Amino acid sequence: MAGNSGRYKGRRSREPRRHYPHARERTPMLNLNRLTMFRYGIREIMSDYKVDEAVASSVIASVIAKGSRISIDSAKTFVRGQETIGIYPKKASDEICFLLEEFSKHR
C-alpha cells in the first residue's frame, strides 16, 4: 500500500462533482444509412428536369454535404437559392425538398 499513496486516483473527495450540461438539441439531418437511395432519387429529379450533368453533380454534392453535416434546413435553403438563380424550376426544388424531408433523421 505504501507504493500507491503518491498516485492520483481520480477526483478527490473534497472536490465537488462537476455536472456537465445536457447534450444539445437534436436537429434533422440527412440519414447516411439511406444515402445511396437519396442520391438515386435526386439524380432522377435532375434528369427529369433536364439539368446539365456538370451542374447537377455539383448541386447534388452540395446538398448531400449540407444535409449530412449541418442540417436539412440549410440544405433546403441552398436548394431554394439555386432555384432563384435559375438552375432548375420551382417544381424540381419542391421535389428535392420533399426528398430531403423523406430521408431525414434526428441526430
MODELLER restraints for C-alpha pairs under 7 A, 6 or more apart:
rsr = mdl.restraints
at = mdl.atoms
rsr.add(forms.Gaussian(group=physical.xy_distance, feature=features.Distance(at['CA:26:A'], at['CA:106:A']), mean=5.72, stdev=0.5))
rsr.add(forms.Gaussian(group=physical.xy_distance, feature=features.Distance(at['CA:26:A'], at['CA:107:A']), mean=5.13, stdev=0.5))
rsr.add(forms.Gaussian(group=physical.xy_distance, feature=features.Distance(at['CA:27:A'], at['CA:71:A']), mean=6.57, stdev=0.5))
rsr.add(forms.Gaussian(group=physical.xy_distance, feature=features.Distance(at['CA:27:A'], at['CA:106:A']), mean=5.24, stdev=0.5))
rsr.add(forms.Gaussian(group=physical.xy_distance, feature=features.Distance(at['CA:27:A'], at['CA:107:A']), mean=5.60, stdev=0.5))
rsr.add(forms.Gaussian(group=physical.xy_distance, feature=features.Distance(at['CA:28:A'], at['CA:71:A']), mean=5.89, stdev=0.5))
rsr.add(forms.Gaussian(group=physical.xy_distance, feature=features.Distance(at['CA:28:A'], at['CA:72:A']), mean=5.85, stdev=0.5))
rsr.add(forms.Gaussian(group=physical.xy_distance, feature=features.Distance(at['CA:28:A'], at['CA:104:A']), mean=5.86, stdev=0.5))
rsr.add(forms.Gaussian(group=physical.xy_distance, feature=features.Distance(at['CA:28:A'], at['CA:105:A']), mean=5.21, stdev=0.5))
rsr.add(forms.Gaussian(group=physical.xy_distance, feature=features.Distance(at['CA:28:A'], at['CA:106:A']), mean=4.18, stdev=0.5))
rsr.add(forms.Gaussian(group=physical.xy_distance, feature=features.Distance(at['CA:28:A'], at['CA:107:A']), mean=6.18, stdev=0.5))
rsr.add(forms.Gaussian(group=physical.xy_distance, feature=features.Distance(at['CA:29:A'], at['CA:67:A']), mean=5.49, stdev=0.5))
rsr.add(forms.Gaussian(group=physical.xy_distance, feature=features.Distance(at['CA:29:A'], at['CA:68:A']), mean=5.42, stdev=0.5))
rsr.add(forms.Gaussian(group=physical.xy_distance, feature=features.Distance(at['CA:29:A'], at['CA:71:A']), mean=4.76, stdev=0.5))
rsr.add(forms.Gaussian(group=physical.xy_distance, feature=features.Distance(at['CA:29:A'], at['CA:72:A']), mean=5.13, stdev=0.5))
rsr.add(forms.Gaussian(group=physical.xy_distance, feature=features.Distance(at['CA:29:A'], at['CA:104:A']), mean=5.27, stdev=0.5))
rsr.add(forms.Gaussian(group=physical.xy_distance, feature=features.Distance(at['CA:29:A'], at['CA:105:A']), mean=5.29, stdev=0.5))
rsr.add(forms.Gaussian(group=physical.xy_distance, feature=features.Distance(at['CA:29:A'], at['CA:106:A']), mean=5.95, stdev=0.5))
rsr.add(forms.Gaussian(group=physical.xy_distance, feature=features.Distance(at['CA:29:A'], at['CA:107:A']), mean=6.38, stdev=0.5))
rsr.add(forms.Gaussian(group=physical.xy_distance, feature=features.Distance(at['CA:30:A'], at['CA:67:A']), mean=4.98, stdev=0.5))
rsr.add(forms.Gaussian(group=physical.xy_distance, feature=features.Distance(at['CA:30:A'], at['CA:68:A']), mean=4.67, stdev=0.5))
rsr.add(forms.Gaussian(group=physical.xy_distance, feature=features.Distance(at['CA:30:A'], at['CA:72:A']), mean=6.52, stdev=0.5))
rsr.add(forms.Gaussian(group=physical.xy_distance, feature=features.Distance(at['CA:30:A'], at['CA:103:A']), mean=5.97, stdev=0.5))
rsr.add(forms.Gaussian(group=physical.xy_distance, feature=features.Distance(at['CA:30:A'], at['CA:104:A']), mean=4.55, stdev=0.5))
rsr.add(forms.Gaussian(group=physical.xy_distance, feature=features.Distance(at['CA:30:A'], at['CA:105:A']), mean=5.95, stdev=0.5))
rsr.add(forms.Gaussian(group=physical.xy_distance, feature=features.Distance(at['CA:31:A'], at['CA:103:A']), mean=5.74, stdev=0.5))
rsr.add(forms.Gaussian(group=physical.xy_distance, feature=features.Distance(at['CA:31:A'], at['CA:104:A']), mean=5.30, stdev=0.5))
rsr.add(forms.Gaussian(group=physical.xy_distance, feature=features.Distance(at['CA:31:A'], at['CA:105:A']), mean=5.28, stdev=0.5))
rsr.add(forms.Gaussian(group=physical.xy_distance, feature=features.Distance(at['CA:38:A'], at['CA:103:A']), mean=6.84, stdev=0.5))
rsr.add(forms.Gaussian(group=physical.xy_distance, feature=features.Distance(at['CA:42:A'], at['CA:96:A']), mean=6.53, stdev=0.5))
rsr.add(forms.Gaussian(group=physical.xy_distance, feature=features.Distance(at['CA:45:A'], at['CA:92:A']), mean=6.60, stdev=0.5))
rsr.add(forms.Gaussian(group=physical.xy_distance, feature=features.Distance(at['CA:46:A'], at['CA:56:A']), mean=6.42, stdev=0.5))
rsr.add(forms.Gaussian(group=physical.xy_distance, feature=features.Distance(at['CA:49:A'], at['CA:92:A']), mean=6.95, stdev=0.5))
rsr.add(forms.Gaussian(group=physical.xy_distance, feature=features.Distance(at['CA:51:A'], at['CA:88:A']), mean=6.63, stdev=0.5))
rsr.add(forms.Gaussian(group=physical.xy_distance, feature=features.Distance(at['CA:63:A'], at['CA:75:A']), mean=5.37, stdev=0.5))
rsr.add(forms.Gaussian(group=physical.xy_distance, feature=features.Distance(at['CA:66:A'], at['CA:74:A']), mean=6.39, stdev=0.5))
rsr.add(forms.Gaussian(group=physical.xy_distance, feature=features.Distance(at['CA:66:A'], at['CA:75:A']), mean=5.19, stdev=0.5))
rsr.add(forms.Gaussian(group=physical.xy_distance, feature=features.Distance(at['CA:67:A'], at['CA:75:A']), mean=5.19, stdev=0.5))
rsr.add(forms.Gaussian(group=physical.xy_distance, feature=features.Distance(at['CA:72:A'], at['CA:100:A']), mean=6.68, stdev=0.5))
rsr.add(forms.Gaussian(group=physical.xy_distance, feature=features.Distance(at['CA:76:A'], at['CA:97:A']), mean=5.86, stdev=0.5))
rsr.add(forms.Gaussian(group=physical.xy_distance, feature=features.Distance(at['CA:79:A'], at['CA:93:A']), mean=6.13, stdev=0.5))
rsr.add(forms.Gaussian(group=physical.xy_distance, feature=features.Distance(at['CA:80:A'], at['CA:93:A']), mean=6.41, stdev=0.5))
rsr.add(forms.Gaussian(group=physical.xy_distance, feature=features.Distance(at['CA:83:A'], at['CA:89:A']), mean=6.14, stdev=0.5))
rsr.add(forms.Gaussian(group=physical.xy_distance, feature=features.Distance(at['CA:83:A'], at['CA:90:A']), mean=6.34, stdev=0.5))
rsr.add(forms.Gaussian(group=physical.xy_distance, feature=features.Distance(at['CA:83:A'], at['CA:93:A']), mean=6.50, stdev=0.5))
